[in-house]
């Protein structure tokens, strides 16, 4: 219920409102204004709004500096959604020039961090501005704004007056278009009309696909925990129904002896099962709704999410349906077997479970299995992932069915060994594993499958949580510098030398370029091969030199060019290595030749290696790194890192902001704290649901052991009454349970870790082998707890008087 509600909320907000999140049906992004003829063509096809975006530093009257994202807004903004300001007013009123001073509307997070309120003065570039409004709701606000620069809205005239836009400035022109046409048709016509351009074009459907892909990965990880818990709970239902039917065997026998048909008797128990499933499902629905509300409150602090009644009702209906279908899926086979046993057997037997089930009950069971499988496939975002989950469950059941037969054969043969003749307790323990009526099969099937899923879920969840922690670097620079112009490089180096704590300063060039050809085939000739090629052809890549490996990259394929590499010998201008995700998208491998367009100039390079980067530890995220000298003709700006203590980092940030307002400085401490907080909030919901899943799983595992213990208890009573010592019986039970715990744990660990590895590596793309031992630990601890409680239950039974034990065992 909780997982379904949270997923429904995310799906509604992130997917249904992608037009508002993006700001239009189509977005055209470039680094200069569009020509008049292009604007006229767009105006004839729909409405257009221009937002200019510039990252820079903002200071306050208290000399507090913050990285901000300046957004110059035109009168058409926003095309979708609603912009809400506090105090309530129009955006034009908030941004206008009043008494010689322009106004700005700032993000609430920025206002809180910089302790700003309405009427305060802020300084951006050469301009002093007045805070006129706090942005309560901005439809196209990006989540990354929390750590990469909070938005500051200003007029187009005010941005020009800051004097921040000059040669080397990185200004993004984002044209959002609202059109009544089909967006794919509009995009195709636009590209056909203006084919020889490098503009980045993205439709809201493209954005939806990207968001859906990320959401699908998150939801799949969350839902696999939920469905595993559901299946484990189903095993508990099966065992509970079996025990319940054993207690009702005399009632069933009496009704059948009186002539009541199996169908009528079955109807009575079906109604009982339906009532119990409905009531328990309703209780679970309420608990799940509470968890979903708590989770939504956590996520709402950083996402524009509001859990609506419709979300709860829809998710509750789905979850309730799952509960009822699951109950019948696991209960009908047990009921069908119970009703198939003859009256005489019912009066004298204490175990109703058999292998025979009538065709009608078998068909009904299969129908509910199919219905449950269909619901799982509909609920999990990725159909293939849902099929993999169902196949995994089937494989687990078949696997442990084989283990049951193998263990029976092994125990039967081991019992006959001569060397065990003097070990009566061991022989009794082995006999208990293969004699008729033993609960071995249900114990191994239930416990083995449940523990396997529990091991897999534990490793998956812990790996995801560990991913958040390891994403945060242990050692990071105190300051990260952006947009350091070439003529400011020496001055920045001199400024850092004034601080004693500076241990290292690294400055690397940054040049932006696009891939124009691969292996002598122009990109545009490859566009029709795959829809992704078109987007890739328009991507702008950040390029740099290795420069002491400023971003701590790691080579995963190929190698960095050697010292003896001579470009002319290879028929290329340079060698380079590329980031793994970009290389995968372009289907590149070491040895390929790639042409880049750098400021209108084409240069050819040889790909020698592919490297990986890591989350927040990657500060600049270069898509490609060139051999020395390849970018010299195109360098106009640098990025860098400064290692020093945090106190002096604040002073250096202030000095650079005062003297060089175009240089963006980010204190890594603030960035990491913000990102860590956001990631931890995102994983807290997963942690909460996983913890509850673990608790429920342990409770179900305990119920599995409780089910079917009456038969074993009865046999122990007989041995006790004919003179067997309590110590002998306890020893036999201890040996039997120890062997079962070892077998269940070993096979559950092997199968569970295999499933977790496949999910993590092929679905979630997470590689953390050092957490696998936790899965093994959970299996061992759970086995000890469950089998230990079962043994204690039997030991307690043996303390009661024999007459009472026999009476209880026969009843």
C-alpha positions in Angstrom: 0.0 0.0 0.0 2.7 2.5 1.0 4.8 1.6 -2.1 1.9 1.8 -4.4 0.7 5.2 -3.0 4.2 6.8 -3.3 4.6 5.5 -6.8 1.2 6.7 -7.8 2.0 10.2 -6.4 5.3 10.4 -8.3 3.8 9.1 -11.5 1.0 11.7 -11.3 3.3 14.7 -10.5 6.4 13.9 -12.6 4.8 12.3 -15.6 1.4 13.9 -15.9 2.8 17.4 -15.3 5.9 17.2 -17.5 4.7 20.1 -19.7 4.7 22.4 -16.6 8.0 20.9 -15.3 9.6 21.6 -18.6 7.8 24.9 -19.2 6.4 24.1 -22.7 5.7 21.4 -25.3 9.1 21.9 -26.8 12.3 23.5 -25.6 15.0 24.9 -28.0 18.3 25.6 -26.1 21.3 27.5 -27.5 24.0 29.9 -26.5 22.8 32.9 -28.6 19.5 34.5 -29.6 17.5 32.9 -32.4 17.3 34.8 -35.7 14.2 36.7 -36.7 13.2 34.3 -39.4 13.3 31.4 -36.9 11.2 33.3 -34.4 8.7 34.1 -37.0 8.4 30.4 -38.0 7.9 29.4 -34.4 5.3 32.2 -33.8 3.3 30.9 -36.7 3.1 27.4 -35.1 2.4 28.3 -31.5 3.3 30.5 -28.5 6.9 31.2 -27.5 8.6 32.3 -24.3 12.2 33.1 -23.8 14.2 32.5 -20.6 17.8 33.5 -20.4 19.8 31.5 -17.9 23.1 32.5 -16.3 24.9 31.0 -13.3 26.7 33.6 -11.2 27.3 34.7 -7.6 25.0 36.8 -5.5 26.1 38.8 -2.4 24.1 40.3 0.4 24.6 43.4 2.6 26.2 41.0 5.2 28.8 39.9 2.7 27.2 36.5 2.4 27.8 34.9 -1.1 25.7 32.3 -2.8 25.7 30.6 -6.1 22.4 31.5 -8.0 20.8 30.8 -11.3 19.7 34.1 -12.9 16.6 33.8 -15.0 15.5 36.7 -17.1 11.8 36.2 -17.8 9.7 37.7 -20.5 6.0 38.6 -20.3 4.8 35.2 -21.8 6.2 33.2 -18.9 5.0 30.7 -17.8 3.3 28.9 -20.7 2.2 26.1 -18.5 1.5 26.0 -14.8 1.2 29.0 -12.4 3.8 31.1 -10.8 2.9 32.1 -7.2 4.6 34.9 -5.3 4.6 36.1 -1.8 3.4 38.8 -1.2 0.8 38.1 -3.9 1.5 40.3 -7.0 2.2 40.0 -10.7 5.7 39.0 -11.8 6.0 42.2 -13.9 5.3 44.3 -10.7 7.9 42.4 -8.7 10.6 42.8 -11.3 10.0 46.4 -12.5 12.4 49.3 -11.9 11.0 51.4 -9.0 12.9 54.5 -7.8 15.9 53.6 -9.8 16.2 50.0 -8.5 15.2 46.8 -10.2 13.4 44.1 -8.3 14.0 40.3 -8.1 11.9 37.3 -7.0 14.1 34.7 -5.1 13.7 31.1 -4.3 12.5 30.3 -0.7 15.5 28.0 -0.1 17.9 30.8 -1.1 15.9 33.3 1.2 16.3 30.9 4.1 20.0 30.1 3.6 21.0 33.8 3.1 18.5 35.1 5.7 16.8 37.4 3.2 13.4 39.0 3.4 11.2 41.3 1.4 12.9 44.7 1.0 16.4 43.5 1.4 19.1 44.5 -1.1 21.2 42.0 -3.0 24.1 42.5 -5.3 24.6 40.7 -8.6 27.4 41.8 -10.9 27.5 45.6 -11.0 23.9 45.9 -9.9 22.1 46.4 -6.6 18.6 44.9 -6.6 15.7 44.8 -4.2 14.0 41.5 -3.1 10.4 42.2 -3.9 8.9 38.7 -3.7 9.5 35.1 -2.6 8.7 32.4 -5.2 6.2 30.1 -3.5 5.6 27.9 -6.5 7.5 27.8 -9.8 6.2 25.2 -12.2 9.5 24.6 -14.1 11.9 24.8 -11.0 14.5 22.1 -11.3 15.3 19.8 -8.5 19.0 20.3 -9.1 18.5 24.0 -8.0 18.8 22.8 -4.4 22.6 22.4 -4.8 23.5 23.8 -8.1 22.2 27.3 -7.7 18.7 28.5 -6.6 16.8 30.5 -9.2 16.6 34.3 -9.0 14.0 35.8 -11.4 14.7 39.2 -12.9 13.7 41.2 -16.0 15.6 41.1 -19.2 16.6 44.7 -18.8 18.0 44.0 -15.3 20.1 41.1 -16.5 21.7 43.3 -19.2 22.4 46.0 -16.6 24.4 43.5 -14.4 27.3 43.7 -17.0 27.7 39.9 -16.5 27.0 39.1 -20.2 30.3 39.6 -22.1 32.8 37.5 -24.1 33.3 34.2 -22.5 30.0 34.3 -20.5 28.0 31.2 -20.5 24.4 32.4 -21.2 21.7 29.8 -22.1 18.8 30.9 -24.3 15.9 28.7 -23.6 12.9 29.1 -25.9 9.8 27.2 -24.7 7.1 26.6 -27.2 3.4 25.8 -26.7 1.9 24.4 -29.9 -1.5 22.7 -30.8 0.4 20.4 -33.2 1.7 17.0 -32.3 5.1 17.6 -30.7 6.9 15.0 -32.7 5.5 16.4 -36.0 6.4 19.9 -34.9 10.0 18.8 -34.1 10.4 17.0 -37.4 9.1 20.1 -39.4 11.3 22.4 -37.4 14.5 20.4 -38.1 13.5 20.1 -41.7 13.1 23.9 -41.9 16.4 24.6 -40.2 18.6 21.5 -40.8 22.1 22.9 -40.4 21.9 23.9 -36.8 23.4 22.6 -33.5 20.5 23.6 -31.3 19.4 21.3 -28.5 15.7 20.4 -29.0 13.7 18.5 -26.5 10.0 17.8 -26.4 7.9 17.2 -23.2 7.5 13.6 -24.4 11.3 13.2 -24.4 11.4 14.6 -20.9 8.6 12.2 -19.9 10.5 9.2 -21.2 13.6 10.2 -19.3 11.7 10.8 -16.1 9.7 7.6 -16.6 13.0 5.6 -17.0 14.4 7.0 -13.8 11.1 6.6 -12.0 10.8 3.0 -13.3 14.2 2.1 -11.8 13.3 3.6 -8.4 9.8 2.2 -8.3 11.0 -1.3 -9.4 13.5 -1.4 -6.5 10.7 -0.3 -4.1 8.1 -2.6 -5.5 10.3 -5.7 -5.5 10.5 -5.3 -1.8 6.8 -4.9 -1.5 6.0 -7.9 -3.8 8.5 -10.1 -2.0 6.9 -9.3 1.3 3.5 -10.0 -0.3 4.7 -13.4 -1.5 6.2 -14.2 1.9 2.9 -13.2 3.4 1.2 -15.5 1.0 3.2 -18.4 2.3 2.1 -17.4 5.8 -1.5 -17.5 4.6 -1.0 -21.0 3.1 0.4 -22.3 6.4 -2.1 -20.6 8.5 -5.0 -22.0 6.4 -3.4 -25.5 6.6 -3.2 -25.3 10.4 -6.8 -23.9 10.6 -8.1 -26.7 8.5 -6.4 -29.2 10.7 -8.2 -27.8 13.7 -11.5 -28.1 11.8 -10.9 -31.7 10.6 -13.6 -33.1 12.9 -16.1 -30.5 11.7 -15.3 -31.3 8.1 -15.6 -35.1 8.8 -19.0 -34.6 10.5 -20.4 -32.5 7.7 -19.3 -34.9 5.1 -20.7 -37.9 7.1 -24.0 -36.1 7.3 -24.1 -35.9 3.5 -23.0 -32.4 2.9 -21.2 -32.1 -0.4 -17.7 -30.9 -0.8 -18.9 -27.8 -2.7 -21.1 -26.6 0.1 -18.4 -27.2 2.7 -15.9 -25.4 0.5 -18.3 -22.4 0.2 -18.4 -22.0 4.0 -14.6 -21.9 4.2 -14.3 -19.6 1.1 -16.6 -17.1 2.8 -14.5 -17.3 6.0 -11.3 -16.8 4.0 -12.9 -13.9 2.1 -13.9 -12.2 5.4 -10.5 -12.7 7.0 -8.7 -11.5 3.9 -10.9 -8.4 3.6 -10.6 -7.4 7.2 -6.8 -8.0 7.4 -6.4 -6.2 4.0 -8.3 -3.2 5.4 -6.0 -3.1 8.4 -3.0 -3.3 6.1 -4.5 -0.6 4.0 -4.8 1.8 6.9 -1.2 1.1 8.0 0.0 1.5 4.4 -1.8 4.8 4.1 -0.1 6.1 7.2 3.3 5.1 5.9 2.5 6.7 2.5 1.6 10.0 4.2 4.8 10.0 6.2 6.8 9.2 3.1 5.1 11.9 1.1 5.8 14.5 3.8 9.5 13.6 3.7 9.6 13.8 -0.1 7.5 17.0 -0.3 10.3 19.0 1.3 12.3 18.8 -1.9 9.7 17.8 -4.6 6.5 19.6 -5.5 4.5 16.5 -4.3 1.2 16.4 -2.6 -0.4 13.1 -1.8 -4.0 13.4 -2.9 -7.0 11.5 -1.8 -7.2 10.0 -5.2 -3.7 8.6 -4.9 -4.6 6.9 -1.6 -7.9 5.5 -2.9 -6.4 4.1 -6.1 -3.3 2.7 -4.4 -5.5 1.4 -1.5 -7.9 -0.4 -4.0 -4.9 -2.0 -5.8 -3.3 -3.1 -2.5 -6.5 -4.4 -1.1 -7.2 -6.4 -4.3 -3.6 -7.8 -4.1 -4.3 -8.9 -0.5 -7.5 -10.7 -1.3 -6.2 -12.3 -4.5 -3.0 -13.4 -2.6 -5.1 -14.9 0.2 -7.2 -17.0 -2.2 -4.2 -17.9 -4.4 -2.4 -19.6 -1.4 -5.5 -20.8 0.5 -7.4 -22.6 -2.3 -4.8 -25.4 -2.8 -4.8 -26.2 0.9 -8.6 -26.1 1.0 -8.9 -28.3 -2.1 -6.6 -30.9 -0.6 -8.5 -30.9 2.7 -11.9 -31.5 1.1 -10.5 -34.3 -1.1 -9.7 -36.5 1.9 -12.2 -39.3 2.8 -14.3 -39.3 6.0 -12.6 -42.2 7.6 -9.2 -40.6 7.1 -10.4 -37.4 8.5 -11.5 -39.1 11.8 -8.2 -40.8 12.4 -5.6 -38.5 10.8 -4.1 -35.4 12.2 -2.7 -34.2 8.9 -4.9 -33.1 6.1 -2.3 -32.1 3.6 -1.8 -34.5 0.7 -1.0 -34.4 -3.0 -4.5 -34.9 -4.3 -6.7 -32.1 -5.3 -10.0 -32.2 -7.3 -9.9 -30.8 -10.8 -12.4 -28.0 -9.9 -10.2 -26.7 -7.1 -7.1 -27.1 -9.1 -8.6 -25.0 -11.9 -9.7 -22.3 -9.4 -6.2 -22.3 -7.9 -4.6 -21.8 -11.4 -7.0 -19.0 -12.2 -6.0 -17.1 -9.1 -2.3 -17.7 -9.7 -2.8 -16.3 -13.2 -4.7 -13.3 -11.8 -2.1 -12.6 -9.2 0.7 -12.8 -11.8 -1.3 -10.4 -14.1 -1.7 -7.9 -11.3 2.1 -8.1 -10.6 2.9 -7.4 -14.2 0.4 -4.4 -14.3 1.8 -2.9 -11.1 5.5 -3.1 -11.8 6.5 -0.3 -14.3 8.8 -2.5 -16.4 7.0 -5.6 -17.8 10.3 -7.5 -18.3 11.2 -6.8 -14.7 7.8 -8.0 -13.6 8.2 -11.2 -15.6 11.7 -11.7 -14.1 10.1 -11.4 -10.6 7.5 -14.1 -11.4 10.1 -16.3 -13.0 12.3 -15.8 -9.9 9.5 -17.0 -7.6 8.8 -20.0 -9.8 12.5 -20.9 -9.9 12.7 -20.6 -6.1 9.8 -23.0 -5.6 11.1 -25.5 -8.2 14.6 -25.2 -6.7 13.5 -26.0 -3.2 11.1 -28.7 -4.4 14.3 -30.4 -5.8 16.1 -29.7 -2.5 13.2 -31.5 -0.6 13.5 -34.6 -2.8 17.2 -34.6 -2.5 17.2 -34.2 1.2 14.6 -37.0 1.6 16.8 -39.3 -0.5 19.9 -38.3 1.4 18.4 -38.7 4.9 16.9 -42.1 3.9 20.3 -43.4 2.8 22.2 -41.8 5.6 19.9 -43.4 8.2 20.9 -46.9 7.1 24.7 -46.2 7.5 26.4 -48.6 9.9 28.4 -45.9 11.6 25.2 -44.2 12.7 24.0 -47.3 14.6 25.2 -45.9 17.9 23.8 -42.4 17.3 20.1 -43.0 17.9 19.3 -39.3 18.2 20.9 -38.6 14.8 19.0 -41.5 13.2 15.8 -40.2 14.6 16.5 -36.7 13.3 17.2 -38.2 9.8 14.0 -40.3 10.0 12.0 -37.3 10.8 13.1 -35.8 7.4 11.7 -38.6 5.2 8.9 -40.4 7.1 5.3 -39.9 5.8 3.6 -36.8 7.1 6.7 -34.9 7.8 6.5 -31.1 7.5 9.8 -31.1 5.7 8.3 -30.2 2.3 6.2 -27.2 3.5 9.0 -26.1 5.8 11.7 -26.0 3.1 9.4 -24.6 0.4 8.1 -21.8 2.6 11.2 -21.0 4.6 13.6 -21.5 1.6 11.7 -19.3 -0.8 10.9 -16.7 1.9 14.6 -16.5 3.0 15.8 -16.4 -0.6 13.6 -13.3 -1.3 14.6 -11.8 2.1 18.3 -12.2 1.2 17.9 -10.7 -2.2 15.8 -7.7 -0.9 18.3 -7.1 2.0 21.3 -6.9 -0.4 19.4 -4.7 -2.9 18.2 -2.3 -0.3 21.5 -2.0 1.5 23.3 -1.5 -1.8 21.0 1.4 -2.7 21.5 2.9 0.7 25.2 2.4 0.5 25.2 4.1 -2.9 23.9 7.2 -1.3 26.7 7.2 1.3 29.5 6.4 -1.1 28.3 9.0 -3.5 29.4 11.6 -0.9 33.2 12.0 -1.1 35.3 11.6 2.0 37.8 14.2 0.9 36.8 17.1 -1.3 38.1 20.5 -2.2 36.9 23.4 -0.1 36.1 25.5 -3.2 35.1 24.6 -6.7 35.6 27.4 -9.3 33.7 27.9 -12.6 34.1 30.3 -15.5 37.6 31.5 -14.7 38.5 33.4 -17.8 42.0 32.8 -19.3 43.1 36.3 -18.5 42.0 35.8 -14.8 43.9 32.5 -14.3 47.1 34.1 -13.0 45.2 36.5 -10.7 43.2 33.6 -9.2 46.5 31.7 -8.6 47.9 34.8 -6.8 44.8 35.3 -4.7 44.9 31.7 -3.4 48.6 32.1 -2.3 47.4 34.7 0.3 45.9 31.9 2.4 48.2 29.6 4.5 45.9 26.6 4.5 45.8 26.2 0.7 47.4 22.8 0.0 46.5 22.5 -3.7 45.1 24.5 -6.5 44.1 22.9 -9.8 42.8 24.8 -12.8 41.8 22.9 -16.0 40.5 24.3 -19.3 36.9 23.7 -20.3 35.8 23.8 -24.0 32.4 22.9 -25.3 32.0 21.0 -28.5 29.8 18.5 -30.4 30.5 15.2 -32.1 30.1 15.7 -35.9 31.3 12.3 -37.3 32.1 8.7 -36.2 34.5 6.6 -38.2 34.3 9.1 -41.1 30.5 8.9 -41.2 28.7 12.2 -40.5 26.4 12.1 -37.5 23.5 13.4 -39.6 23.8 10.3 -41.9 23.2 8.2 -38.8 20.1 10.0 -37.6 17.7 7.6 -39.2 19.2 4.5 -37.6 18.0 5.3 -34.1 15.9 8.1 -32.6 18.6 8.6 -29.9 21.2 9.6 -32.5 19.3 12.8 -33.2 19.5 13.9 -29.6 23.1 12.8 -29.3 24.1 14.8 -32.4 22.8 18.0 -30.7 24.4 17.3 -27.3 27.1 19.8 -26.3 30.0 18.1 -24.5 32.3 19.5 -21.9 35.9 18.8 -22.9 39.2 19.3 -21.1 42.7 18.0 -20.5 43.7 15.3 -18.0 45.4 18.0 -15.8 46.4 15.8 -12.9 43.0 14.0 -13.1 41.1 16.8 -11.5 37.9 14.8 -11.5 39.4 11.5 -10.3 38.2 9.5 -13.3 38.8 5.7 -13.6 39.6 3.9 -16.8 37.3 0.9 -17.4 38.1 0.0 -21.0 41.2 0.7 -23.1 43.9 3.0 -21.8 45.1 6.6 -21.7 47.3 7.4 -24.7 50.9 6.7 -24.2 53.8 9.1 -24.1 55.0 8.0 -27.5 51.6 8.7 -29.2 52.1 10.9 -32.3 48.8 12.1 -33.8 50.1 12.5 -37.3 51.2 8.9 -37.3 47.6 7.8 -36.7 46.1 10.2 -39.2 44.3 12.2 -36.4 44.7 15.5 -34.7 44.7 14.1 -31.1 43.9 11.2 -28.8 41.1 11.3 -26.3 39.2 9.2 -23.7 35.4 9.4 -23.2 32.9 9.1 -20.4 31.2 5.6 -20.3 27.6 6.8 -20.6 28.3 8.9 -23.6 30.4 6.2 -25.3 27.6 3.7 -24.7 25.0 6.0 -26.2 27.2 6.5 -29.3 28.2 2.8 -29.4 31.9 3.7 -29.3 34.8 1.5 -28.4 38.5 2.1 -28.1 40.0 2.4 -31.6 37.1 4.4 -33.1 37.8 7.7 -34.8 35.6 10.6 -33.9 35.3 14.2 -35.3 34.5 17.1 -32.9 33.2 20.5 -33.9 34.9 23.1 -31.7 33.8 26.7 -32.2 32.9 25.9 -35.8 36.2 24.0 -36.5 36.4 20.3 -37.1 39.1 18.2 -35.4 39.6 14.4 -35.6 40.5 12.2 -32.6 41.3 8.6 -31.8 39.4 7.1 -28.9 41.9 5.2 -26.8 39.9 4.5 -23.6 36.6 4.8 -21.7 36.3 6.1 -18.1 33.7 6.3 -15.4 32.8 9.0 -13.0 31.0 9.0 -9.6 28.1 11.2 -8.7 28.8 14.1 -6.4 32.5 13.2 -6.4 32.5 14.2 -10.0 32.7 18.0 -9.9 32.7 19.0 -13.5 31.6 15.9 -15.4 33.7 16.1 -18.5 32.3 14.0 -21.3 35.7 13.7 -23.0 39.3 14.4 -22.1 41.8 15.3 -24.9 45.5 14.8 -25.2 47.6 17.9 -24.4 47.6 20.7 -26.9 44.4 19.6 -28.7 42.2 22.4 -27.2 44.8 25.2 -27.0 43.2 27.2 -29.8 39.8 27.1 -28.3 40.4 27.7 -24.5 38.6 30.8 -23.1 37.6 29.6 -19.6 38.8 27.3 -16.9 37.4 25.4 -13.9 39.3 24.5 -10.8 39.4 23.2 -7.2 41.1 24.6 -4.1 42.0 22.4 -1.1 42.1 24.4 2.1 40.3 24.7 5.4 36.6 25.8 5.3 37.0 29.0 7.3 39.6 30.4 4.9 37.6 29.1 2.0 34.8 31.5 2.9 37.3 34.4 2.9 38.7 33.4 -0.5 35.2 33.1 -1.9 34.4 36.6 -0.7 37.6 38.0 -2.2 37.0 36.4 -5.6 33.3 37.5 -5.7 34.3 41.1 -5.0 37.0 41.3 -7.6 35.8 38.9 -10.2 32.0 38.7 -10.1 31.9 36.5 -13.2 33.7 33.7 -11.4 31.4 31.2 -9.8 32.6 29.7 -6.5 30.9 26.9 -4.8 31.7 25.7 -1.3 31.8 22.0 -1.5 30.7 21.7 2.1 27.3 23.4 1.3 26.9 21.3 -1.9 27.6 18.0 -0.2 25.4 18.9 2.8 22.4 19.8 0.5 22.8 16.8 -1.8 23.3 14.4 1.1 20.2 15.7 2.8 18.2 15.3 -0.3 19.5 11.8 -1.1 18.9 10.7 2.5 15.3 11.9 2.4 14.8 10.0 -0.8 16.1 6.8 0.7 14.3 7.2 4.0 11.1 6.0 2.5 12.8 2.9 1.1 14.5 2.2 4.5 11.2 2.5 6.3 9.3 0.2 4.0 12.2 -2.3 4.0 12.4 -2.4 7.8 8.7 -3.1 8.0 9.1 -5.8 5.3 11.9 -7.4 7.3 9.7 -7.4 10.4 6.7 -8.9 8.6 8.9 -11.5 7.0 10.3 -12.7 10.3 6.8 -12.9 11.7 5.7 -15.0 8.7 8.7 -17.2 9.0 7.9 -17.9 12.6 4.3 -18.8 11.6 5.7 -21.2 9.1 7.5 -23.1 11.8 4.5 -23.0 14.0 2.4 -24.5 11.2 2.6 -28.3 11.1 4.4 -28.6 14.5 1.4 -30.5 15.9 2.4 -33.7 14.1 6.0 -33.5 15.2 4.8 -32.7 18.7 2.6 -35.7 18.7 5.4 -38.1 17.7 7.6 -36.6 20.4 4.8 -37.3 22.9 4.6 -40.9 21.9 8.4 -41.4 22.4 8.2 -39.7 25.7 5.3 -41.9 26.9 7.1 -45.2 25.9 10.1 -44.2 28.0 12.4 -42.1 25.8 14.4 -39.6 27.9 13.6 -36.0 27.5 17.4 -35.3 26.8 17.2 -37.9 23.9 14.2 -36.3 22.3 15.6 -32.8 22.7 18.9 -33.9 21.2 17.1 -35.4 18.2 15.1 -32.2 17.7 18.2 -30.1 18.0 20.1 -32.2 15.4 17.1 -32.1 13.0 16.6 -28.4 13.3 20.3 -27.7 13.0 20.5 -29.7 9.8 17.4 -28.0 8.4 18.7 -24.5 9.3 22.1 -25.3 7.6 20.4 -26.6 4.5 17.8 -23.7 4.2 20.4 -21.1 5.0 23.0 -22.4 2.5 20.6 -22.7 -0.4 18.8 -19.5 0.4 22.1 -17.6 0.5 23.3 -19.0 -2.8 20.1 -18.4 -4.6 19.3 -15.1 -3.0 22.7 -13.6 -3.7 22.5 -14.7 -7.3 19.1 -13.0 -7.7 20.4 -9.8 -6.0 23.5 -9.7 -8.2 21.4 -10.0 -11.3 19.0 -7.3 -10.2 21.7 -4.9 -9.1 24.0 -5.3 -12.1 21.5 -5.6 -15.0 18.6 -3.6 -13.7 19.8 -1.0 -11.2 23.3 -0.7 -12.5 24.8 -0.9 -9.0 28.0 -2.7 -8.3 28.7 -3.2 -4.6 29.9 -6.7 -3.8 31.1 -5.8 -0.3 27.5 -5.7 1.1 26.7 -9.3 0.0 27.8 -10.7 3.4 24.8 -8.9 4.9 22.4 -11.1 2.9 24.2 -14.2 4.3 24.0 -12.8 7.8 20.3 -12.1 7.5 19.6 -15.7 6.3 21.7 -17.2 9.1 20.2 -15.0 11.8 16.6 -15.5 10.6 17.2 -19.3 10.4 18.5 -19.4 14.0 15.6 -17.3 15.2 12.9 -19.3 13.4 14.3 -22.8 14.1 15.3 -21.8 17.6 11.7 -20.7 18.4 10.4 -23.9 16.9 12.7 -26.0 19.1 11.7 -24.0 22.2 8.0 -24.6 21.4 8.5 -28.3 21.3 10.7 -28.3 24.4 7.9 -26.4 26.3 5.4 -29.1 25.1 7.5 -31.8 26.7 7.2 -30.2 30.1 3.5 -30.9 30.3 2.1 -34.1 31.8 2.0 -37.1 29.3 -1.8 -37.6 29.6 -2.5 -34.0 28.8 0.1 -34.2 25.9 -1.7 -37.2 24.4 -5.0 -35.6 24.8 -3.8 -32.4 23.0 -1.9 -34.5 20.3 -5.0 -36.5 19.5 -7.4 -33.5 19.4 
